[in-house]
Amino acid sequence: MIGDFLAVVNGWIQQFGLLSEGWRAGVLIFLLVLGTAVVAFVVSRVVLFLENKFGSTKNLWDDAILHASRKPLVAFVWLQGVYWAAEVAHHFSEAEVFKANGTLLQVGFVWVLVWVLFGLVKQVEKILTSPVKMRKPMDFTTVNAISKLLRAVIVITAVLTALQTLGFSISGVLAFGGVGGIAVGFAAKDLLANFFGGFIIHLDRPFKVGDWIRSPDRNIEGTVEHIGWRLTTIRTFDKRPLYVPNATFTTIAVENPSRMTNRRISETIGIRYADVHSMTKIVDEIREMLKHHEEIDANQTLIVNFLAFNASSLDIMVYTFTKTTQWVRFHEIKEDVLLKISDIIESHGAEVAFPTRTLHLPNGVQVDGRDAARNTAKDGSEPSGAEPEGAGSDGNSDNEQSGEKA
């Protein structure tokens, strides 16, 4: 068809006898490129108009299709234009390079189709995970894993199709891939282990992007930023990136604090032995305070009991859970609870205990201040609190009376 069209146009120009064969080829190629540019611009404007038009509707999928296909459609128009220009050049020249025009057009069509499918997968991924566009957005980690799998299928299919177009036998390629896969499996076992580790993460979903995770087996703790097929990127709390091979997560225990339902307050508070008579009232008031605290989850375990006779205190166990799981908010609530407990203890005239020691002297033991002063004087130092020389007789009498009483 294009050959007949070129023959007609070329014959029409040749009738005027104004241009040589080389100039006629240049004019035709210029006209084809110019026409291609015009058509590409028109196609881009039309698709952009439709995209804006359908953007006001509630249907999100037509927007995704139009947005994903606008640039590939322009590329397809240019692909056709370049193909026709190459055909014109081939008509006027017998160069071997122009004989591959048909094959390159088919490979280019495969490339444009892959571009469209990649863009469509990306748009669908954005829609499914957007809280603005979806009433119940899907988990980003799951959608991301499915999109990666779809991209891999698209790439493999496109490569096999392109190889078939270029003249390679797919059966031979698959056979070679089977034999080569065994060799690659032995040579890259760590890479494959990380790949399957990433697959297990996407399948079991022990954590997702944005979760705070930590491992009691390894020094791993932080917020998950990205889950790849080989590495998982974790941002530690000192803002350093930590890259963990996915195979690691198949051999260690992983704790996910982001999925906790409550945060726990577990404290042991001691009061003095002198305040034992107020113990029952203090425990009851603390328990009632926690039951009526607006930030404490009364549906969870709540324990306030006299726990033990400790060395220097009477211990009270306080065990309860907050409604929030946010780290900063939890500490604000815990501070409020501890201050209210302190107020309850003080309201009963009691005090929070601290480590103390009581020394008991047996009956009959006396401390003579004068003997202690003499022993100290022998050492060449003045005893602490000793009376200066020249003190009155009343002062000595008082010292003697204090010694007798002691």
SULKA-V966513 format. One line per field, one symbol per residue. ss: DSSP state (@ for helix, = for strand, . for the rest). phi: phi as a letter, one per 30 degrees, with the letter a starting at -180 (. if undefined). burial: + if it has 9 or more other C-alpha atoms within 8 Angstrom, else -. A space follows every 50 residues. Layout:
ss: ???
phi: ???
burial: ???
This chain:
ss: .@@@@@@@@@@@@@@@....@@@@@@@@@@@@@@@@@@@@@@@@@@@@@@ @@@@......@@@@@@@@@@@@@@@@@@@@@@@@@@@@@@@@...@@@@@ @@@@@@@@@@@@@@@@@@@@@@@@@@@@@..........@@@@@@@@@@@ @@@@@@@@@@@@@@@....@@@@@@@@@@@@@@@@@@.@@@@@@@@@@@@ @@@@.......====....========...=====.....=====@@@@@ ....==@@@...=========.@@@@@@@@@@@@@@@@@@@....=.... ..=======....=========....@@@@@@@@@@@@@@@@@@@@@... .=................@@@@@@@@@@..............@@@@@@@@ @@@@@.
phi: .dddddddddddddddicbddddddddddddddddddddddddddddddd dddddddddcddddddddcddddddddddddddddddddddcbcdddddc edddddddddddddddddddddddddddcddddcdbdddddddddddddd ddddddddddddddddjddddddddddddddddddddbdddddddddddd ddddhdabdjdcbabddbdbalcdcaccdcbccbcddcicdbccdddddd bbdbccddcddbcccbbccccdddcddceddddddddddddcddccdddc dbbbbdcadcdbacdcccbabdddcddddedddddddddddddddddcic bddbebbccccddjdbccdddddddddddibdddiddddjdddddddddd dddddd
burial: -----+---+--++----+----++--++--++-+++-+++-++--++-+ +--++----+--++++++++-+++++++++++++++++++-+-----+-- +-+-+++++++++++++++++++++-++++---+--+--++++++-+--+ +--++--+-++++++--+-+--+----------++---+--+++++++++ ++-----++-+++++-----+++++-+-++++++++-------++++++- -+-+-++----++-+---++++--+--++--++++++--+-----+++-- -+++-+-----++++++++++++++---++--++--+---++-+++---+ +++------------------++--++-----+------------+--+- --+---
